[in-house]
Amino acid sequence: MTGKTWIIYGAYGYTGVLVADEALRRGHTPVLAGRSADKLVPLAERLGLDHVAIDLEDEDDLAKTVAGFDLVFHAAGPFIHTSAPMVRACLKGDTNYVDITGEVAVFEQNLSYDQQARQKGIAVMSGVGFDVIPSDCMAKYVADRVVDPTQLELAIASTGIPSAGTIKTVLEHIPKGILVRRNGRLVRYPPGKEARRIRFVDRERTVLPASWGDLATAYRTTGIPNITTFMAFPERAASFMRWVAPLSQNLLAIGPIRRLLQKSIEKIVHGPDEHTRQTARSYLWARAANEKGDECQVWLETLEGYHFTAVAGVRCVERIFAERPQGVLTPAVAFGADFVLEIPGTKRYDQLNTL
Ligand SMILES: NC(=O)c1ccc[n+]([C@@H]2O[C@H](COP(=O)([O-])OP(=O)(O)OC[C@H]3O[C@@H](n4cnc5c(N)ncnc54)[C@H](OP(=O)(O)O)[C@@H]3O)[C@@H](O)[C@H]2O)c1
C-alpha cells in the first residue's frame, strides 16, 4: 500500500476502533478522524497514529481535509445523517469513499452519484461490512447460476449481539417500516408477518422479513426485480413481533421518544466483547429462482459481524487501492462473488446434509 493515504472517520466509535486495529495489524497507518478531538486523542496515542478533528457540518473544511487523502473509510453512523456530506467532500477532493452502512435509504442515495464518481475517477462503495459483503457476494453467486432470475431471497442469522451504534441506527429506520423489492420498486411490507423456517449451515431458524441494505445493493448487483431479505429471530421473539413490530413502528415515529431511547442505549449497550467477537459465528442463506421454477441456493458461515466488518472493510480498502475501480459499486460488482471467501474463517456451501 506504499504511498496511499486514508482516514477512518468515526474512528473512536465501537466499529471505527476495530477497523483501526485491523488496519494497523495489516500494516496500514490510517489517520484517525471524527468530530471530537477529545475522543480522538487517547485513541491516536494508544495506536500511535495521527488524528484530525473535523465536523461534517463544515463542508468546506471537510472537503479541504479529505482532498489530502486517497480514501475515506466512513464509520460514523447512523449514515442517513452522515453519509451525504462526506460523499460530497470526496467527490470534490477526488477521494475514494467507502462506508459501513446497512441502511437501504443511504445505498439508494449513494447510487445516484455514479456518474459523478466515474467522472472523478473514484470509487464510492457503501456497505463494506457484514452488511453487505457476504450477502452481496451470495446474491451474485446464485443469480449467476439461474437463467433470467426473477426472485432473490437472502437470510441472515448472527449468534453475536449488536453495538449501541447499530441499535441506534435500527431505531432510526423502524418508523419507515419493513421494505421488500417488488417489480424493481421498494415497497412497504406489513411488519412482523410471514415468519418462516429457514435452514442455515448450523441449524434451522425462524426468520422474518427485515430491511437489509441488500434490497438496494443486490438489485444493483443482480438486476433481480423481486428481493426479500430476512433476519433470524429466536422462536419466541418472532411470534411477539406480529404485534410488537407495528406498535414500535408507531412509537418510534415520535422523534423525542426515539431520541430518548437512542440516548439511553448509548449508556447501557457496549457491543460484543473480544471473546464474543472471536467466537460467535454468522450464517447466511441465499436463493435465486426464475419463472420456470429453476433455482439455486447457497449457504455461508463466517465471522461474527463486527469482526467480519473490520477484517473485510480493510480488505476492501486494499482492493480499491490495488484495482482502482471507478463509479458507485457494490462489493460483488467490484470484486466478484468469491471476494467473501478471501475473509479468513468463511466457508460457502452449495448443499447441506439433511438435518
Ligand atoms: N454494515 C455493517 O455490517 C455494520 C457493521 C458495524 C457497524 N455498522 C454501522 O456503523 C455505524 C457505527 O456503528 P458503531 O457500532 O461504531 O457505533 P458507535 O459506537 O455509536 O459510533 C458511532 C460513531 O459515529 C460518530 N457520529 C455519529 N453521528 C455523527 C455525526 N453527525 N457527525 C460526526 N460523527 C458522528 C460518533 O461520534 P460521536 O461520539 O462524536 O457522536 C461515533 O464515532 C452504525 O450506523 C452501525 O449501524 C454497520
The ligand as an SDF file (V2000), in Angstrom:
LIG
                    3D

 48 52  0  0  0  0  0  0  0  0999 V2000
  -22.7550   -2.7730    7.7150 N   0  0  0  0  0  0  0  0  0  0  0  0
  -22.3880   -3.3860    8.8150 C   0  0  0  0  0  0  0  0  0  0  0  0
  -22.2970   -4.5850    8.8480 O   0  0  0  0  0  0  0  0  0  0  0  0
  -22.0740   -2.5750   10.0320 C   0  0  0  0  0  0  0  0  0  0  0  0
  -21.2040   -3.0950   10.9990 C   0  0  0  0  0  0  0  0  0  0  0  0
  -20.9050   -2.2790   12.1060 C   0  0  0  0  0  0  0  0  0  0  0  0
  -21.4790   -1.0410   12.2440 C   0  0  0  0  0  0  0  0  0  0  0  0
  -22.3300   -0.5800   11.2720 N   0  0  0  0  0  0  0  0  0  0  0  0
  -22.9190    0.7540   11.3730 C   0  0  0  0  0  0  0  0  0  0  0  0
  -21.8670    1.6720   11.5980 O   0  0  0  0  0  0  0  0  0  0  0  0
  -22.3430    2.7440   12.4040 C   0  0  0  0  0  0  0  0  0  0  0  0
  -21.4240    2.9130   13.6030 C   0  0  0  0  0  0  0  0  0  0  0  0
  -21.5830    1.7930   14.4390 O   0  0  0  0  0  0  0  0  0  0  0  0
  -20.8010    1.7350   15.8170 P   0  0  0  0  0  0  0  0  0  0  0  0
  -21.1160    0.4320   16.4090 O   0  0  0  0  0  0  0  0  0  0  0  0
  -19.3640    2.0460   15.6060 O   0  0  0  0  0  0  0  0  0  0  0  0
  -21.4990    2.9400   16.6030 O   0  0  0  0  0  0  0  0  0  0  0  0
  -20.9640    3.9310   17.7350 P   0  0  0  0  0  0  0  0  0  0  0  0
  -20.0450    3.2270   18.6510 O   0  0  0  0  0  0  0  0  0  0  0  0
  -22.1750    4.5820   18.2800 O   0  0  0  0  0  0  0  0  0  0  0  0
  -20.0830    5.0030   16.9460 O   0  0  0  0  0  0  0  0  0  0  0  0
  -20.6810    5.9600   16.1290 C   0  0  0  0  0  0  0  0  0  0  0  0
  -19.6160    6.9180   15.6440 C   0  0  0  0  0  0  0  0  0  0  0  0
  -20.2330    7.8140   14.7310 O   0  0  0  0  0  0  0  0  0  0  0  0
  -19.9580    9.1520   15.1450 C   0  0  0  0  0  0  0  0  0  0  0  0
  -21.0520   10.0220   14.7280 N   0  0  0  0  0  0  0  0  0  0  0  0
  -22.3880    9.8130   14.8640 C   0  0  0  0  0  0  0  0  0  0  0  0
  -23.0750   10.8330   14.3470 N   0  0  0  0  0  0  0  0  0  0  0  0
  -22.1560   11.7290   13.8840 C   0  0  0  0  0  0  0  0  0  0  0  0
  -22.2390   12.9750   13.2400 C   0  0  0  0  0  0  0  0  0  0  0  0
  -23.4220   13.5380   12.9620 N   0  0  0  0  0  0  0  0  0  0  0  0
  -21.0950   13.5970   12.8970 N   0  0  0  0  0  0  0  0  0  0  0  0
  -19.8990   13.0500   13.1630 C   0  0  0  0  0  0  0  0  0  0  0  0
  -19.7440   11.8630   13.7710 N   0  0  0  0  0  0  0  0  0  0  0  0
  -20.8640   11.2040   14.1370 C   0  0  0  0  0  0  0  0  0  0  0  0
  -19.8030    9.0700   16.6530 C   0  0  0  0  0  0  0  0  0  0  0  0
  -19.0920   10.1890   17.1110 O   0  0  0  0  0  0  0  0  0  0  0  0
  -19.5540   10.9700   18.4690 P   0  0  0  0  0  0  0  0  0  0  0  0
  -19.1850   10.0590   19.6110 O   0  0  0  0  0  0  0  0  0  0  0  0
  -18.7690   12.2290   18.4190 O   0  0  0  0  0  0  0  0  0  0  0  0
  -21.0510   11.1490   18.3850 O   0  0  0  0  0  0  0  0  0  0  0  0
  -19.0050    7.7530   16.7440 C   0  0  0  0  0  0  0  0  0  0  0  0
  -17.6490    7.9780   16.4360 O   0  0  0  0  0  0  0  0  0  0  0  0
  -23.7880    2.4120   12.7480 C   0  0  0  0  0  0  0  0  0  0  0  0
  -24.6310    3.0880   11.8500 O   0  0  0  0  0  0  0  0  0  0  0  0
  -23.8850    0.9220   12.5210 C   0  0  0  0  0  0  0  0  0  0  0  0
  -25.1780    0.5030   12.1810 O   0  0  0  0  0  0  0  0  0  0  0  0
  -22.6310   -1.3310   10.1940 C   0  0  0  0  0  0  0  0  0  0  0  0
  1  2  1  0
  2  3  2  0
  2  4  1  0
  4  5  1  0
  4 48  2  0
  5  6  2  0
  6  7  1  0
  7  8  2  0
  8  9  1  0
  8 48  1  0
  9 10  1  0
  9 46  1  0
 10 11  1  0
 11 12  1  0
 11 44  1  0
 12 13  1  0
 13 14  1  0
 14 15  2  0
 14 16  1  0
 14 17  1  0
 17 18  1  0
 18 19  2  0
 18 20  1  0
 18 21  1  0
 21 22  1  0
 22 23  1  0
 23 24  1  0
 23 42  1  0
 24 25  1  0
 25 26  1  0
 25 36  1  0
 26 27  1  0
 26 35  1  0
 27 28  2  0
 28 29  1  0
 29 30  1  0
 29 35  2  0
 30 31  1  0
 30 32  2  0
 32 33  1  0
 33 34  2  0
 34 35  1  0
 36 37  1  0
 36 42  1  0
 37 38  1  0
 38 39  2  0
 38 40  1  0
 38 41  1  0
 42 43  1  0
 44 45  1  0
 44 46  1  0
 46 47  1  0
M  CHG  2   8   1  16  -1
M  END
$$$$
